[in-house]
Amino acid sequence: MPSSLNYQGLAAIVLATSLGTPLLLWGSLNSSVAFYLRDQTNDQRELPRKGAITTIESFDENAIVTLHPHQWKSKLVVTLKVRTISILTFIGTKTDLIKIKNSENSFEQVQANIDVMNRAKAVAKHLNEVSHNEQFNSENITISTNAKDKSYTIKLSNKELVTIDGQTILSDTTNNLAADALQATNRLRRLMGDALPLNAIANIPSAAPEATITGVKGQVTSLRKGMASWYGPGFHGRLTANGERYNQNGLTAAHKNLPFGTRVRVTNLNNGRSITVRINDRGPYASGRIIDLSKGAARVIGLMGSGIAPVQIEILARLK
C-alpha cells in the first residue's frame, strides 16, 4: 500500500508547535506515521491520557508544522510533519517514556524536561517562523556532511536546522543516513516553497558517495524481480509521500526506499510490456511486492485486470 493510506482506530497525542508555543491535543491519528520504520506498526502504543489538554484557545491555524509524539519499541519518538507530510522522526529513550508514564504532572509539564521533545520543538519553531517570512526562499534549504562523525546537517540560509545522525532520521527511513538526509532536505524544499530537489549532498567526501545521484538516462544501474501491484481511485488527488498530488493517470510508482525522482523501467514478465515510471510515493507494504504502480502505468503494461503480476524492475538512476 502507498504511504497515503490512513490507519484508523489508532490514537495519539498531537503536539502542534506554532512559533515556539507548544499546544497539546488529543485526537484520532488519521494520517498514520506507523510506516516510518518497517516494523513499527506492530509496536506502536498510545501515550497516557493523564493531564491531557482537550481544548486550546491559542491554536494558530496558520502553523504548517506539527509534532506527533508516540511510543515505538518502548521508546518515546516524535515525528515532525510539514503540511501533514511526515519528514523527520526524533528518537528518544526508554527513560523519556517512563517519565511520561510515571509522572503525576500533565504531559505538557513533563515534556519540557525531555530532550527529544525539546529537539523536535526547536526544529518546528524555526520552520514555522520562516513559513511566515515572505522573503524566505526554500532554495536556501541545503544539506552538508559532517565528515568527523558521519552525520549530515540540514541548514536554513546557512544556519543549522537539524542534524541527521541516527537519533534523527527520515520518517520513512531508507536505513542510510545520507539518503535520509537528502530526501528530508528535498521534502522540506518542496513543502516550504516548491524549490527544485537537490541531486547531491554538498562537500560529501569521495569515500562516501552514497547520496550522490548516478546513472544517465536509459543506463541500467540495478535489476530486480518480484511482484507488482497498482493503486488508483481511492488515492487520486491526495498527497504522496514526497508532497506532490497523486495523479492516478500519471506514470509514477510507490517504492519502499528508492529515492524520490528515481526512474525505474518496469517489465510485466507475463506479456513482455514495459513502462518507465518515476518514484514519488512509498509502498507497497503487502508481503512479497516490490513496487506499486499508478493506474496509468498499470494500464500500459497490462496489469489492470490481474491486479498483480511478476515484473522485472530496472533502476535507471539511483543512490549508490
C-alpha positions as CSV (number, residue, x, y, z in Angstrom):
1,M,0.0,0.0,0.0
2,P,1.2,3.6,-0.6
3,S,2.1,5.8,2.2
4,S,-1.0,7.9,1.8
5,L,-3.1,5.1,3.3
6,N,-4.9,6.1,6.5
7,Y,-4.7,3.9,9.6
8,Q,-8.0,4.2,11.5
9,G,-8.5,3.4,15.2
10,L,-5.1,4.4,16.4
11,A,-4.9,7.2,18.9
12,A,-2.1,9.6,19.8
13,I,-1.2,12.9,21.3
14,V,-0.7,15.5,18.7
15,L,1.6,18.3,19.7
16,A,1.3,21.3,17.4
17,T,4.0,23.9,17.6
18,S,3.4,27.5,16.4
19,L,6.3,29.9,16.7
20,G,7.6,28.0,19.7
21,T,4.3,27.7,21.6
22,P,3.5,24.1,22.4
23,L,-0.1,23.1,22.0
24,L,-1.3,19.7,23.3
25,L,-4.3,18.0,21.7
26,W,-5.8,14.5,21.8
27,G,-7.3,13.1,18.7
28,S,-7.5,10.3,16.2
29,L,-4.4,9.6,14.3
30,N,-5.9,10.0,10.9
31,S,-2.6,10.1,8.9
32,S,-0.5,7.3,10.5
33,V,3.2,7.5,10.7
34,A,3.4,3.8,11.5
35,F,5.3,3.0,8.4
36,Y,8.3,5.2,9.1
37,L,10.3,2.2,10.5
38,R,9.4,-1.1,8.9
39,D,8.3,-2.9,12.0
40,Q,6.8,0.0,13.9
41,T,3.2,-0.9,13.1
42,N,3.4,-3.9,15.4
43,D,4.7,-1.9,18.3
44,Q,3.0,1.5,18.4
45,R,1.3,2.4,21.6
46,E,-1.0,5.1,22.8
47,L,0.6,7.6,25.2
48,P,-1.0,8.1,28.6
49,R,-4.0,10.4,28.8
50,K,-3.1,11.8,32.3
51,G,-3.4,15.5,32.3
52,A,-4.1,15.8,28.6
53,I,-5.5,19.2,27.4
54,T,-8.6,18.8,25.2
55,T,-9.2,22.5,24.1
56,I,-6.7,25.1,23.1
57,E,-7.8,28.7,22.6
58,S,-4.5,29.9,21.3
59,F,-4.2,27.4,18.4
60,D,-2.6,29.0,15.3
61,E,-4.4,27.8,12.3
62,N,-1.6,29.1,10.1
63,A,1.0,26.8,11.6
64,I,2.2,24.3,8.9
65,V,4.5,22.2,11.2
66,T,3.1,19.7,13.8
67,L,4.8,17.3,16.1
68,H,3.4,13.8,16.9
69,P,4.8,12.0,19.9
70,H,4.2,8.3,20.2
71,Q,5.7,5.1,21.6
72,W,8.0,2.9,19.5
73,K,9.8,-0.2,20.9
74,S,9.5,1.1,24.5
75,K,10.9,4.5,23.4
76,L,9.4,7.9,23.0
77,V,9.7,9.1,19.4
78,V,8.5,12.4,17.9
79,T,7.5,12.7,14.2
80,L,7.6,16.1,12.6
81,K,5.2,16.8,9.8
82,V,5.0,19.7,7.3
83,R,1.6,20.2,5.8
84,T,0.6,16.7,7.0
85,I,3.6,15.1,5.3
86,S,6.0,13.2,7.6
87,I,9.5,14.5,7.3
88,L,11.7,13.7,10.4
89,T,11.5,11.4,13.3
90,F,13.4,12.2,16.5
91,I,14.2,9.1,18.6
92,G,14.2,9.4,22.3
93,T,14.8,6.8,25.1
94,K,13.1,4.4,27.4
95,T,13.7,6.8,30.2
96,D,11.7,9.5,28.4
97,L,8.7,7.2,28.1
98,I,9.0,6.2,31.7
99,K,9.0,9.9,32.8
100,I,5.7,10.4,31.0
101,K,4.0,7.3,32.2
102,N,5.0,7.7,35.9
103,S,4.7,11.4,36.3
104,E,1.8,12.8,38.3
105,N,2.0,16.0,36.2
106,S,0.4,16.7,32.8
107,F,2.2,15.7,29.6
108,E,2.6,19.5,28.8
109,Q,4.6,19.9,32.1
110,V,6.7,16.8,31.8
111,Q,7.7,17.2,28.2
112,A,9.5,20.5,29.0
113,N,12.3,18.3,30.6
114,I,12.5,15.7,27.8
115,D,15.4,16.2,25.4
116,V,13.7,14.5,22.4
117,M,10.7,16.9,22.7
118,N,12.9,19.9,23.0
119,R,15.0,18.9,20.0
120,A,11.8,18.4,17.9
121,K,10.2,21.7,19.1
122,A,13.3,23.7,18.2
123,V,13.2,22.5,14.6
124,A,9.4,23.0,14.4
125,K,9.7,26.5,15.8
126,H,12.3,27.5,13.1
127,L,10.3,26.1,10.3
128,N,7.1,27.8,11.4
129,E,8.9,31.1,11.8
130,V,10.3,31.1,8.2
131,S,6.9,29.9,6.8
132,H,5.6,33.4,7.9
133,N,8.5,35.2,6.3
134,E,7.6,36.4,2.8
135,Q,11.3,36.9,2.0
136,F,12.2,33.3,2.7
137,N,13.2,31.2,-0.3
138,S,13.1,27.4,0.1
139,E,16.1,27.2,-2.2
140,N,18.1,28.2,0.9
141,I,17.3,24.9,2.5
142,T,20.6,23.0,2.0
143,I,22.4,19.9,3.2
144,S,26.0,19.2,4.0
145,T,28.1,16.4,5.5
146,N,30.0,16.3,8.8
147,A,32.9,14.0,8.0
148,K,34.1,13.5,11.5
149,D,31.0,11.8,12.9
150,K,29.4,10.8,9.6
151,S,26.3,12.9,10.2
152,Y,24.5,15.3,7.9
153,T,23.3,18.8,8.7
154,I,20.2,20.4,7.1
155,K,20.5,24.2,7.0
156,L,18.2,27.2,6.6
157,S,20.1,30.1,4.9
158,N,23.4,28.5,6.0
159,K,22.3,28.2,9.7
160,E,21.9,24.8,11.2
161,L,18.3,23.5,11.4
162,V,18.8,19.8,12.3
163,T,21.4,17.1,12.1
164,I,20.6,13.6,10.7
165,D,22.6,11.4,12.9
166,G,20.8,8.2,13.8
167,Q,18.8,9.8,16.6
168,T,17.1,12.0,14.0
169,I,16.1,10.2,10.7
170,L,13.8,10.4,7.7
171,S,10.3,9.4,8.9
172,D,10.2,6.6,6.3
173,T,13.8,5.8,6.8
174,T,15.9,4.3,4.0
175,N,18.3,2.9,6.7
176,N,21.0,5.0,5.1
177,L,21.8,8.3,6.8
178,A,23.0,10.1,3.7
179,A,19.9,9.1,1.7
180,D,17.7,10.0,4.7
181,A,19.3,13.5,4.8
182,L,19.0,14.1,1.1
183,Q,15.3,13.1,1.0
184,A,14.4,15.0,4.1
185,T,16.1,18.1,2.6
186,N,14.2,17.8,-0.7
187,R,10.9,17.3,1.0
188,L,11.4,20.5,3.0
189,R,12.5,22.4,-0.1
190,R,9.3,21.3,-1.8
191,L,6.8,21.8,1.1
192,M,8.3,25.1,2.3
193,G,8.2,26.7,-1.1
194,D,8.3,24.3,-4.0
195,A,12.1,24.6,-4.7
196,L,13.6,22.0,-7.0
197,P,15.3,19.0,-5.4
198,L,19.0,18.7,-4.8
199,N,20.8,15.9,-6.6
200,A,23.7,15.5,-4.1
201,I,24.9,16.5,-0.6
202,A,27.3,19.4,-0.5
203,N,31.0,18.6,0.4
204,I,30.4,14.9,0.7
205,P,33.8,13.1,0.8
206,S,34.8,11.0,-2.2
207,A,35.0,8.0,0.1
208,A,31.3,8.3,0.9
209,P,29.3,8.9,-2.3
210,E,26.2,7.1,-1.2
211,A,23.9,10.1,-1.5
212,T,25.0,11.2,-5.0
213,I,22.6,10.5,-7.8
214,T,24.3,8.5,-10.5
215,G,23.4,6.9,-13.8
216,V,22.3,8.5,-17.1
217,K,19.0,8.3,-18.9
218,G,18.5,4.8,-20.1
219,Q,21.5,3.3,-18.3
220,V,20.5,0.4,-16.0
221,T,22.3,0.5,-12.6
222,S,20.3,-2.3,-10.9
223,L,17.9,-5.0,-11.9
224,R,15.4,-6.8,-9.6
225,K,12.5,-9.1,-9.9
226,G,9.3,-9.5,-7.8
227,M,5.6,-8.9,-7.8
228,A,4.0,-5.6,-8.7
229,S,0.5,-4.2,-7.9
230,W,-1.3,-0.9,-8.7
231,Y,-3.3,1.7,-6.9
232,G,-5.6,4.4,-8.1
233,P,-9.1,5.8,-7.5
234,G,-9.0,5.9,-3.7
235,F,-5.8,8.0,-3.7
236,H,-6.3,10.2,-6.7
237,G,-5.6,13.9,-5.7
238,R,-4.2,13.1,-2.3
239,L,-0.6,13.9,-1.2
240,T,2.0,11.4,-2.0
241,A,5.0,10.8,0.4
242,N,7.1,13.3,-1.5
243,G,4.5,16.0,-1.1
244,E,3.0,16.2,-4.6
245,R,-0.6,15.4,-5.6
246,Y,-1.1,11.8,-6.7
247,N,-2.3,11.6,-10.3
248,Q,-3.6,8.0,-10.9
249,N,-3.3,8.6,-14.7
250,G,0.4,9.6,-14.5
251,L,3.4,7.3,-14.9
252,T,4.5,7.1,-11.3
253,A,5.0,4.4,-8.7
254,A,5.5,3.8,-4.9
255,H,8.6,2.0,-3.7
256,K,9.7,1.3,-0.1
257,N,13.0,3.0,-0.2
258,L,14.2,4.2,-3.6
259,P,14.9,7.9,-3.6
260,F,12.1,10.1,-4.9
261,G,12.6,11.0,-8.6
262,T,14.3,7.7,-9.4
263,R,13.4,6.4,-12.9
264,V,12.5,2.8,-13.0
265,R,11.7,0.7,-16.1
266,V,9.1,-2.0,-15.2
267,T,8.5,-5.0,-17.4
268,N,5.5,-7.3,-17.0
269,L,7.0,-10.8,-17.3
270,N,3.7,-12.2,-18.3
271,N,3.5,-10.3,-21.5
272,G,6.8,-8.5,-22.0
273,R,5.3,-5.0,-21.9
274,S,7.4,-2.3,-20.3
275,I,6.9,1.2,-18.9
276,T,9.3,3.8,-17.3
277,V,7.9,5.3,-14.1
278,R,9.1,7.9,-11.6
279,I,9.1,7.1,-7.9
280,N,7.1,9.6,-5.9
281,D,5.4,7.6,-3.1
282,R,6.1,4.9,-0.5
283,G,4.8,1.3,-0.6
284,P,3.7,-1.3,-1.3
285,Y,3.5,-2.8,2.2
286,A,1.9,-6.1,1.3
287,S,4.3,-9.0,1.7
288,G,6.2,-10.1,-1.4
289,R,5.5,-7.0,-3.5
290,I,8.3,-4.7,-4.7
291,I,6.5,-1.9,-6.5
292,D,3.1,-0.3,-6.6
293,L,2.3,1.3,-9.9
294,S,-0.1,4.1,-10.8
295,K,-3.3,3.2,-12.6
296,G,-1.8,4.8,-15.8
297,A,1.4,2.7,-15.7
298,A,-0.5,-0.5,-14.8
299,R,-2.8,0.1,-17.9
300,V,0.2,0.4,-20.2
301,I,1.8,-3.0,-19.2
302,G,-1.5,-4.9,-18.9
303,L,-1.7,-5.1,-15.1
304,M,-5.2,-3.7,-14.7
305,G,-7.1,-7.0,-15.0
306,S,-4.9,-9.3,-12.9
307,G,-4.2,-6.6,-10.2
308,I,-0.7,-8.1,-9.6
309,A,1.9,-9.7,-11.8
310,P,5.6,-10.8,-11.8
311,V,7.8,-7.9,-13.0
312,Q,11.4,-7.0,-13.6
313,I,12.4,-3.5,-12.5
314,E,15.5,-1.8,-13.9
315,I,16.7,1.2,-11.9
316,L,17.9,3.8,-14.4
317,A,19.2,6.3,-11.8
318,R,19.6,5.7,-8.1
319,L,21.6,6.3,-4.9
320,K,24.9,4.4,-5.0
